[in-house]
Amino acid sequence: MTKTALVTGASRGIGLETTRRFLHNSEDITTVVMFARKSDDFDAAVEELRSSSPVGRKIITRYVDVGDRDSLHEALESVHGEVGNIDILVNNAGYTNPVPLQQAEIEDFEKTMSVNVYAPFLIVKQLLNHGNEFKLIVNIASTAGINGRSGWLTYSASKAAVINMSQVMREELAIYGTRVVCLSPGRTATALRRTLAPEEDPSTIMQPEHVARVIETFASPVGRFIDSENIVVRQ
Amino acid sequence: MYSLILLNGGIGARIGANEPKQLLKLRGIPILVYSLVMANRVEKIDQIVLNYPPEWKEGVEEVLRDYAISTPVTLVEAGDSRHSSVAAMLPHCTNDDVIIHEAARPLVTKRNFEDLIASEHSNVSLMTPISFTVAPVDPETHEVTGSLERDQLRNVQLPQKFSKADLQDAHAKAEQDHKVYTEDATLVAVTGHSVHFIEGSDVNFKVTTPTDLRMAGFLLRPEEEDDD
């Protein structure tokens, strides 16, 4: 049976590499919905994927800032109408603005929570309310959600929430047979990581495609044998 | 196709709750949801007739909406007893064959429904062997009055399926005789219609007491919690 996947934050980094692996390597994922904010990077990535993907693979895109509830709601309504059931969801979109506690603004904390925590919740809830039955949900957390890091209060707190929220989703969605996996990558060479650690040489740390390979495995037939409340991948 | 009569009208007096026990939470989810989600997945059930305790219609409608139950649902206010509720729900069934289940058995599986539907007989109940001895007694004198053959007895479970005509006939006769039954397999059989049974499951028990609620929660835990 063919499957449809939805990946948020799909314009670059882990989201883009996950989309690429789904399109190129998966035996049964034939449609991938990409959510990302409008950008030249996103357009270029979609164009490249469309020209390189095997015949029969479908790419559907929506320009959406998942932190904007109204546009997220609208994008989900339109995608649900177009593709029907979303079988695999990868909640990857992330935001951070690392500043010390004394300098953290509540508005920025709220934005961090909106993108990192509320958006995955809203996507899952809205689709469930439409009768969507997920086979697999992958929530991307972070090792910073396991141990808080100095200077990263808002990001660490939001990712801790993702880890805990995933545990609840896992229990509540068991009645549908949905697998919920929380994945906590360590240092990965993404744009977000550059914001967190601008002085770091990205070639020395884990690459987005490494994390994407792990996500691809979750979505593959052997993925159901990998079972953990929070899987850590680090170099 | 089948109409499912889903009994959902009881107030959880024995469970010590202030709300209907079907809206009580089991692992954080209203008990009613477990049966609804399973029934919603059974292709041959194309109608659910669901009753609700008086004043709890809104709560039940909210559950149906939030959990996106796509099978059409007909809501009927609960009667004074289980017997009268079934009698009141039957005329709302649009199919010639009906299945009866109760929300207080949240561990029912899609397979339970499908096994029932697959049976060649029209009137069938899930039942399990009895692993203990049942004694006939005189409740007034506290005297044991005889002995029952355990092999000849079964623990009656739900779901059950019936020909709607047979079930209606049985209820009409019971009303005529002013008799009230606690379940429908024996009612239909006593009326003279043939009723068969298939093997039920020991986990498909009725959640009646706080202990039952805890046991059901235990059985619904993710399996890895039992790992070494």
Interface residues (C-beta under 8 A of the other chain):
Chain A: L128 N129 H130 G131 N132 V168 R170 E171 E172 A174 I175 Y176 D227
Chain B: R27 G28 I29 V33 Y34 V37 R65 D66 Y67 A68 I69 S70 L220 P222 E224
